[in-house]
Amino acid sequence: MVYALDANILVYAYNLDSPLNQKAYAFLKEEVLSGNLKACLPYQSLYEFYSIVTNPKRVERPLEPRKAREIIETYMKARNFPNIYPRKSNLRNVLNLLTKYVISRQEIFDLVFVATLIDNGVDGVITRNAKHFSMFDFLNVLNPLD
């Protein structure tokens, strides 16, 4: 089983003001980065992480863009935590999923995320927002922060 890391886990791990900070950071360090759990990091999660942690409307103390970039670069170099990205089949997978699921508005971004997982043969997601992925019965959803 391979899990993809959703951006919210990264956000909690680097938002020092979050009550979930220590738990998220420990999970990343002890389970993901150590290789105990086979995981990958979609580029979409890195973009979303940057968007959130540099936005004062989303976190109490936003990171400086330079610091957020450095964190992303660190994760891009992690040897046992590969990055995945959309492939040519991504749009086709999105369209196929749209025939099976009722999706609207912002939900499309989670659907594109799921299509990227399909593109890369990933069958699980690590997230705090299990509800966002619960409709996809083919995905194993792990919420390490509850």
C-alpha positions in Angstrom: 0.0 0.0 0.0 1.3 3.4 -1.0 -0.2 6.6 0.5 -0.1 10.1 -0.9 0.3 12.9 1.6 -2.3 15.6 1.5 -1.2 19.2 2.0 -3.0 19.6 5.3 -0.6 17.2 7.1 2.3 19.3 6.0 0.5 22.5 7.0 -0.2 21.2 10.5 3.4 20.0 10.8 4.8 23.5 10.0 2.1 25.7 11.6 3.6 26.0 15.1 0.4 27.6 16.4 -1.7 24.6 15.5 -2.7 22.3 18.3 -2.0 19.5 15.9 1.5 20.7 15.1 3.5 18.2 17.3 1.4 15.3 16.3 1.6 16.0 12.6 5.4 16.7 12.7 6.0 13.5 14.7 3.9 11.5 12.3 5.9 12.9 9.3 9.2 12.2 11.0 8.5 8.8 12.6 6.3 7.2 10.0 6.7 8.9 6.6 10.3 10.2 6.4 11.6 7.2 8.3 10.1 4.9 5.6 7.9 3.0 8.1 4.9 3.9 6.0 5.3 3.8 2.2 4.3 7.3 1.1 4.7 9.7 -1.8 4.1 13.4 -2.1 2.0 14.8 -5.0 3.2 18.1 -6.4 -0.3 19.4 -5.9 0.2 19.0 -2.1 3.4 21.1 -2.3 1.6 23.9 -4.2 -1.3 23.9 -1.7 1.1 23.8 1.3 2.9 26.9 0.0 -0.4 28.7 -0.7 -1.7 28.1 2.9 1.4 28.6 5.0 2.3 31.9 3.4 -1.3 33.3 3.7 -2.0 35.3 6.9 -5.7 34.6 6.4 -5.1 30.8 6.7 -2.4 30.5 9.4 -1.7 32.5 12.5 1.9 33.2 11.7 2.5 32.7 8.0 5.9 31.6 6.9 8.2 33.8 4.8 8.0 32.7 1.2 11.7 31.8 1.3 11.2 29.5 4.3 8.2 27.8 2.6 10.3 27.3 -0.5 13.1 25.8 1.5 10.7 23.3 3.1 9.4 22.3 -0.3 12.9 21.8 -1.6 13.7 19.6 1.3 10.7 17.4 0.6 11.6 17.3 -3.1 15.0 15.8 -2.2 13.8 13.2 0.4 15.0 9.9 -0.9 12.4 7.6 0.6 9.5 10.0 0.0 9.1 10.3 -3.8 7.3 13.1 -5.5 4.5 12.2 -7.9 2.9 14.4 -10.6 0.0 14.4 -13.1 0.7 12.4 -16.3 -0.9 12.7 -19.7 -3.7 10.5 -18.5 -4.7 13.0 -15.8 -7.4 14.9 -17.6 -8.9 11.6 -18.9 -9.0 10.2 -15.4 -10.6 13.4 -14.2 -13.3 13.1 -16.8 -13.9 9.4 -16.0 -14.2 10.3 -12.3 -16.7 13.1 -13.2 -19.0 10.5 -14.8 -19.0 8.5 -11.5 -19.1 11.1 -8.9 -21.1 14.3 -8.4 -18.5 17.0 -8.1 -18.9 20.8 -8.0 -17.0 23.9 -7.2 -13.8 23.5 -5.1 -14.2 19.7 -5.0 -12.7 19.5 -8.4 -9.2 20.1 -6.9 -9.6 17.0 -4.7 -10.8 15.1 -7.8 -7.7 16.2 -9.7 -5.6 15.1 -6.7 -7.3 11.6 -6.8 -6.7 11.4 -10.6 -3.0 12.1 -10.0 -3.0 9.2 -7.5 -4.6 6.9 -10.2 -2.0 8.1 -12.7 0.7 6.9 -10.3 -0.8 3.7 -9.0 -1.3 5.1 -5.5 -4.1 3.6 -3.5 -4.2 5.6 -0.3 -4.2 9.1 1.0 -3.0 10.5 4.4 -5.2 13.5 5.3 -7.0 15.2 8.2 -10.0 15.8 5.9 -11.1 12.2 5.4 -14.6 13.5 4.3 -13.0 15.0 1.2 -12.0 11.5 0.0 -14.6 9.2 1.6 -16.7 9.0 -1.6 -13.8 7.3 -3.4 -14.3 3.8 -2.2 -11.1 2.6 -4.0 -8.9 4.8 -1.8 -7.7 3.9 1.6 -7.9 7.0 3.8 -5.6 7.4 6.8 -6.2 10.2 9.3 -3.2 10.2 11.7 -4.3 13.3 13.6 -7.5 12.0 15.2 
